[in-house]
Amino acid sequence: MPYISNTERWALITGASTGIGAETARHLARAGYSLGLLARSRDRLEEMSRELSATGIRTLVLPADVADTSQLRGAVETMMAEAGRIDLVVSNAGIETYCPLHELDIEQIHQTINVNLTAAIVLCRLVLPHMRAAGSGHIVAISSTAGKFGPAYGAAYGASKAGLLSLVRTLRAEYHGEGISASCVCPGFTSEGGMYERMKADLGHGTPKAMGSTTAKEVARQVLRCAERDVPEVIVNRPPVRPAIVLAEMFPRLGEWLIRRTSRKFLKQVARSSSRKHLRRAA
């Protein structure tokens, strides 16, 4: 039988072994959440579990590939059997792909959509019956500013992240009044994240000032804020990206011109660097 406390809150985090996922785990642990840690690497998850045990919370190590529905289902079932509840889900696991669409391998397109979007929808499908039975729950999807403006050289990636925005809006509409809600966190390029660090190593520099960036710690802080305050959507990036995205939504042609002027050259460099390497995937 699972141990269930009246005050214990459990969060399930995918992609929990590195970057945003790992920092979110640390932040939620400090806030008192017990954690189900899901990623492909058991070794990294066990390292995280040992680190987080110092905070006094409980952890479950859930090695699984989010793109494998049977593994994802097994992880949710294990968490329900051991913890008895899932109060918060942070859908963070993802693939980063930047490449001209006419050169992008078709299998990479399928993988990007499957991991970034389909797996998130499947995860929601698996946890929602448990949240409905409990009468409460919150889902936070880690999207990207790429999902807001459609970056050059990021067709599959941007489309998958835009899909998460739509998913969250649907969940908020569909489960309103049932104690269940959802939020979307949209980071820009994130230091301490896999792609940002590889990009600096490949190109010798970070993002241009005009594009801004953020940190994994700030993203984690916003995840908790969304869960506690039911914030529908938040962009996590230093100026001037946020006002540019707002401008693009109000005045699409002007916003398109501005974003193209500030980002296209840099993203072309990223795409060239990425095309020389295999598909990059979070652990």
Secondary structure, 3 states (H helix, E strand, C coil): CCCCCCCCEEEEEECCCCHHHHHHHHHHHHCCEEEEEEECCHHHHHHHHHHHHHHCCCEEEEECCCCCHHHHHHHHHHHHHHHCCCCEEEECCCEECCCCHHHCCHHHHHHHHHHHHHHHHHHHHHHHHHHHHHCCEEEEEECCCHHHHCCCCCHHHHHHHHHHHHHHHHHHHHCCCCCEEEEEEEECCEECCHHHHHHHHHHCCCCCCCCCCEEHHHHHHHHHHHHHHCCCEEEECCCCHHHHHHHHHHCHHHHHHHHHHHHHHHHHHHHHHHHCCCCEECC
